Amino acid sequence: MAETAALGSRNGSVALAGTPVGLRASEKYCEAMARREAANFYWGFLALPRPQRTAIYALYDFARQVDDEADSDATPAAGRLAGLDRHRQRLSNARSDDSTDPVMSVLAHAMARYSIPASELEMLIDGVGMDLAITRYGTFAELREYCQLVASIVGRMCVRIFGFRDPRALELADELGVALQLINILRDVREDASRGRIYLPLDELRAFGIAEQDVLRGWPAPRWNEFIAFQAARARRHHAAGIRVTEHIPRTAAVCVRTMAGIYTGILDRIEHDPMLPLRRRASLSPVDKLGVMARSWIAAL
């Protein structure tokens, strides 16, 4: 997620800190959208300096718009595919003085300032597009490819915005992205099943004696708890590797990452404590719990 240096607005008027008036309005739009939509990530965004925070808002908002396009059940698949193509066109036409598209205005500014390749944003769209064609993953290797496109690539773009001391930070961001997406998958079992989707690897479900219909109907199979423990352990391994990205980015960015990752591991804690929870509803943390995670992340950075 990104932000960029000041560019002249079409009317030539410029706000404080060298940011064009039109762009400042677009930044406020992005912030409001992120505050409204990013229930978990927004708490981490607050730790960032304003330029980086604004860039992250735009990246998150774009990702949210693309994801919502694919998840619009009221729209036929062909219409959703056309919608993703429109997002690709938005990316191709992105410019920082576009008053008609505030998200792309700020994102274009960010891409220039933080050297975010358009190809990485295109990969994100490709990953979200997989949801329109694939409703099952046979193996974890197949699922990992999906996770890398919809989550790891976003982590890489975030690291570009944060700044990093070692290129290995990009690889570690990949691992953390996989971890967070795996937790997302466990959290959203019921919601995904309501759409006829199963993101849990089918070969691993079979290994634990769990049928697809068990998942779709929310029926707990005898070994469901073991299966959840297996999946949670994998997510924690990826998290343990990926959280080391905080060693290679600035302190405030590390607080941001630790806060977001901490909220997700808190959700994982709840799922491990109650493995049937994903079959009933989506696990979440309260605002007080999230505030505690943020406070602990700041303490860890001291």
C-alpha positions as CSV (number, residue, x, y, z in Angstrom):
1,M,0.0,0.0,0.0
2,A,1.5,3.3,-1.0
3,E,1.6,7.1,-1.3
4,T,3.7,9.5,-3.4
5,A,5.3,12.9,-3.8
6,A,3.1,15.9,-4.6
7,L,1.9,16.3,-8.2
8,G,0.2,19.4,-9.5
9,S,-3.6,19.4,-9.5
10,R,-5.5,20.4,-12.6
11,N,-6.5,23.7,-11.0
12,G,-3.0,24.4,-9.7
13,S,-4.1,24.8,-6.1
14,V,-2.0,23.0,-3.5
15,A,-2.7,21.9,0.0
16,L,-0.4,22.0,3.0
17,A,2.7,19.7,2.8
18,G,2.7,19.9,-1.0
19,T,-0.3,17.7,-1.6
20,P,-2.8,18.9,-4.3
21,V,-6.2,19.8,-3.0
22,G,-7.9,17.2,-5.1
23,L,-5.6,14.5,-4.0
24,R,-6.1,15.4,-0.3
25,A,-9.8,14.9,-0.8
26,S,-9.1,11.5,-2.4
27,E,-6.9,10.6,0.6
28,K,-9.8,11.4,3.0
29,Y,-12.1,9.2,1.0
30,C,-9.6,6.3,1.2
31,E,-9.2,6.7,4.9
32,A,-12.9,6.7,5.5
33,M,-13.3,3.6,3.4
34,A,-10.5,1.8,5.2
35,R,-11.9,2.8,8.6
36,R,-15.3,1.4,7.6
37,E,-14.1,-1.8,5.9
38,A,-10.8,-2.9,7.5
39,A,-12.1,-4.2,10.8
40,N,-8.9,-5.9,11.7
41,F,-6.2,-4.3,9.5
42,Y,-7.2,-0.7,10.4
43,W,-5.8,-1.1,13.9
44,G,-2.4,-1.8,12.5
45,F,-2.6,1.0,10.0
46,L,-2.8,3.5,12.8
47,A,0.8,2.9,13.8
48,L,2.2,4.2,10.5
49,P,3.4,7.7,9.6
50,R,0.7,9.6,7.6
51,P,2.2,9.2,4.1
52,Q,2.6,5.4,4.5
53,R,-0.8,5.1,6.2
54,T,-2.5,6.9,3.4
55,A,-0.8,4.6,0.8
56,I,-1.9,1.5,2.8
57,Y,-5.4,2.8,2.9
58,A,-5.5,3.1,-0.9
59,L,-4.0,-0.4,-1.4
60,Y,-6.4,-1.9,1.0
61,D,-9.4,-0.1,-0.6
62,F,-8.4,-1.3,-4.0
63,A,-8.0,-4.9,-2.8
64,R,-11.4,-4.6,-1.1
65,Q,-13.1,-3.3,-4.2
66,V,-11.6,-6.1,-6.3
67,D,-12.6,-8.8,-3.7
68,D,-16.1,-7.4,-3.4
69,E,-16.5,-7.7,-7.2
70,A,-15.8,-11.4,-7.1
71,D,-18.0,-12.0,-4.0
72,S,-21.1,-10.2,-5.5
73,D,-23.4,-13.2,-5.5
74,A,-26.2,-11.2,-7.1
75,T,-24.1,-10.7,-10.2
76,P,-23.7,-13.5,-12.7
77,A,-20.2,-14.9,-13.1
78,A,-19.8,-13.3,-16.6
79,G,-20.6,-9.9,-15.1
80,R,-18.1,-10.4,-12.3
81,L,-15.4,-11.4,-14.8
82,A,-16.2,-8.2,-16.7
83,G,-16.0,-6.3,-13.4
84,L,-12.5,-7.6,-12.8
85,D,-11.5,-6.5,-16.3
86,R,-12.8,-3.0,-15.4
87,H,-10.5,-3.1,-12.4
88,R,-7.6,-4.0,-14.6
89,Q,-8.5,-1.0,-16.8
90,R,-8.6,1.2,-13.8
91,L,-5.1,0.1,-13.0
92,S,-4.0,0.8,-16.5
93,N,-5.5,4.2,-16.5
94,A,-4.5,5.2,-13.0
95,R,-3.3,8.8,-12.5
96,S,-3.0,10.8,-9.3
97,D,-5.1,13.7,-10.6
98,D,-8.2,11.6,-11.3
99,S,-11.0,13.2,-9.3
100,T,-13.5,10.6,-10.6
101,D,-11.7,7.7,-8.9
102,P,-10.3,8.6,-5.5
103,V,-8.9,5.2,-4.7
104,M,-6.9,5.0,-7.9
105,S,-5.9,8.6,-7.6
106,V,-4.1,7.9,-4.2
107,L,-2.9,4.5,-5.4
108,A,-1.3,5.9,-8.5
109,H,0.5,8.4,-6.2
110,A,1.6,5.6,-4.0
111,M,2.8,3.4,-6.9
112,A,5.1,6.2,-8.1
113,R,6.5,7.1,-4.7
114,Y,7.1,3.5,-3.4
115,S,7.9,1.8,-6.7
116,I,5.0,-0.6,-6.6
117,P,4.9,-2.6,-9.8
118,A,1.6,-2.6,-11.6
119,S,2.3,-6.3,-12.2
120,E,1.9,-7.0,-8.5
121,L,-1.6,-5.4,-8.5
122,E,-2.5,-7.4,-11.6
123,M,-1.4,-10.6,-9.8
124,L,-3.8,-9.6,-7.0
125,I,-6.7,-9.3,-9.5
126,D,-5.7,-12.7,-11.0
127,G,-5.8,-14.3,-7.6
128,V,-9.2,-12.9,-6.8
129,G,-10.4,-14.1,-10.2
130,M,-9.6,-17.6,-9.1
131,D,-12.7,-17.4,-6.8
132,L,-14.9,-17.3,-9.9
133,A,-13.4,-20.4,-11.4
134,I,-12.3,-22.6,-8.5
135,T,-14.4,-23.6,-5.5
136,R,-12.2,-26.5,-4.3
137,Y,-8.4,-27.0,-3.8
138,G,-7.2,-30.6,-4.0
139,T,-3.9,-30.1,-2.1
140,F,-2.2,-27.6,0.1
141,A,0.3,-26.9,-2.7
142,E,-2.6,-25.7,-4.9
143,L,-4.1,-23.7,-2.0
144,R,-0.7,-22.0,-1.3
145,E,-0.6,-20.7,-4.9
146,Y,-3.9,-19.0,-4.3
147,C,-2.8,-17.6,-0.9
148,Q,0.3,-16.1,-2.5
149,L,-1.7,-14.3,-5.1
150,V,-4.4,-12.9,-2.8
151,A,-2.3,-12.3,0.3
152,S,1.4,-12.7,-0.1
153,I,1.5,-10.2,-3.0
154,V,-0.3,-7.6,-0.8
155,G,2.4,-8.2,1.9
156,R,5.1,-7.6,-0.6
157,M,3.5,-4.3,-1.7
158,C,3.2,-3.2,2.0
159,V,6.9,-3.9,2.5
160,R,7.7,-1.7,-0.5
161,I,5.7,1.1,1.2
162,F,7.4,0.5,4.6
163,G,10.9,0.4,3.2
164,F,13.2,-2.5,4.0
165,R,16.8,-3.2,4.8
166,D,17.2,-6.6,3.3
167,P,15.5,-8.0,0.1
168,R,14.7,-11.1,2.2
169,A,11.9,-9.0,3.7
170,L,9.9,-9.6,0.6
171,E,10.2,-13.4,1.0
172,L,9.2,-13.2,4.7
173,A,6.2,-11.1,3.7
174,D,5.2,-14.0,1.5
175,E,5.2,-16.4,4.4
176,L,3.3,-14.0,6.7
177,G,0.7,-13.5,3.9
178,V,0.2,-17.2,3.6
179,A,-0.2,-17.5,7.4
180,L,-2.9,-14.7,7.6
181,Q,-4.8,-16.2,4.6
182,L,-4.8,-19.6,6.2
183,I,-6.3,-18.1,9.3
184,N,-8.8,-16.3,7.1
185,I,-9.8,-19.6,5.6
186,L,-10.3,-21.2,9.0
187,R,-12.3,-18.2,10.2
188,D,-14.6,-18.1,7.2
189,V,-15.5,-21.8,6.8
190,R,-19.2,-21.2,7.3
191,E,-19.4,-18.1,5.1
192,D,-17.5,-19.8,2.3
193,A,-19.6,-22.9,2.6
194,S,-22.7,-20.8,2.2
195,R,-21.3,-19.8,-1.2
196,G,-20.5,-23.5,-2.1
197,R,-16.8,-22.9,-1.6
198,I,-14.3,-25.0,0.4
199,Y,-10.8,-23.7,0.7
200,L,-9.6,-26.5,3.0
201,P,-7.4,-28.9,1.1
202,L,-9.6,-31.9,0.0
203,D,-6.9,-34.5,0.4
204,E,-6.4,-33.4,4.0
205,L,-10.1,-33.5,4.7
206,R,-10.2,-37.0,3.4
207,A,-7.2,-38.0,5.5
208,F,-9.2,-37.0,8.6
209,G,-12.4,-38.7,7.4
210,I,-14.2,-35.5,6.6
211,A,-16.5,-35.3,3.6
212,E,-17.2,-32.2,1.6
213,Q,-20.8,-32.3,2.6
214,D,-19.8,-32.3,6.3
215,V,-18.2,-28.9,5.7
216,L,-21.0,-27.5,3.5
217,R,-23.7,-28.5,6.0
218,G,-21.7,-27.5,9.0
219,W,-21.8,-31.0,10.4
220,P,-18.8,-31.8,12.7
221,A,-17.1,-35.0,11.7
222,P,-15.5,-37.2,14.5
223,R,-12.0,-36.0,13.7
224,W,-12.8,-32.4,13.0
225,N,-11.0,-31.1,16.1
226,E,-7.8,-33.0,15.0
227,F,-8.2,-31.5,11.5
228,I,-8.5,-28.0,12.9
229,A,-5.4,-28.5,15.1
230,F,-3.5,-29.7,12.0
231,Q,-4.5,-26.6,10.0
232,A,-3.8,-24.3,12.9
233,A,-0.3,-25.7,13.5
234,R,0.6,-25.1,9.8
235,A,-0.7,-21.5,10.0
236,R,1.5,-20.9,13.1
237,R,4.6,-22.3,11.3
238,H,4.1,-19.8,8.5
239,H,3.4,-17.0,11.0
240,A,6.6,-17.9,13.0
241,A,8.7,-17.6,9.8
242,G,6.9,-14.6,8.3
243,I,6.8,-12.4,11.4
244,R,10.5,-12.1,11.1
245,V,9.8,-9.5,8.4
246,T,9.6,-7.0,11.4
247,E,13.4,-7.4,11.8
248,H,13.9,-5.8,8.4
249,I,11.5,-2.8,8.3
250,P,11.2,0.4,10.3
251,R,9.9,0.3,13.9
252,T,6.5,1.9,13.2
253,A,6.0,-0.4,10.3
254,A,6.9,-3.3,12.6
255,V,4.2,-2.2,15.1
256,C,1.7,-2.1,12.2
257,V,2.6,-5.7,11.1
258,R,2.7,-7.1,14.7
259,T,-0.7,-5.5,15.4
260,M,-2.3,-7.0,12.3
261,A,-0.7,-10.4,12.7
262,G,-1.5,-10.3,16.4
263,I,-5.2,-9.8,15.8
264,Y,-5.2,-12.7,13.4
265,T,-3.3,-15.0,15.8
266,G,-5.8,-14.0,18.5
267,I,-8.6,-15.2,16.1
268,L,-6.6,-18.4,15.7
269,D,-6.4,-18.8,19.5
270,R,-10.2,-18.7,19.6
271,I,-10.5,-21.3,16.9
272,E,-8.0,-23.6,18.6
273,H,-9.9,-23.2,21.9
274,D,-13.2,-24.0,20.2
275,P,-12.6,-26.0,16.9
276,M,-16.4,-26.1,16.2
277,L,-16.6,-22.3,16.1
278,P,-15.8,-22.0,12.3
279,L,-18.8,-24.3,11.6
280,R,-21.1,-21.9,13.6
281,R,-19.9,-18.4,12.9
282,R,-17.0,-16.2,12.1
283,A,-14.5,-15.8,15.0
284,S,-13.5,-12.2,15.9
285,L,-11.9,-10.1,18.6
286,S,-13.5,-7.3,20.5
287,P,-12.3,-3.7,20.1
288,V,-10.8,-3.9,23.6
289,D,-8.9,-7.1,22.6
290,K,-7.6,-5.4,19.5
291,L,-6.5,-2.4,21.5
292,G,-4.6,-4.7,23.7
293,V,-2.8,-6.3,20.8
294,M,-1.8,-2.9,19.5
295,A,-0.5,-1.9,22.9
296,R,1.6,-5.0,23.2
297,S,2.9,-4.4,19.7
298,W,4.2,-1.0,20.7
299,I,5.7,-2.3,23.9
300,A,7.5,-5.0,21.8
301,A,9.0,-2.3,19.6
302,L,10.5,-0.4,22.5
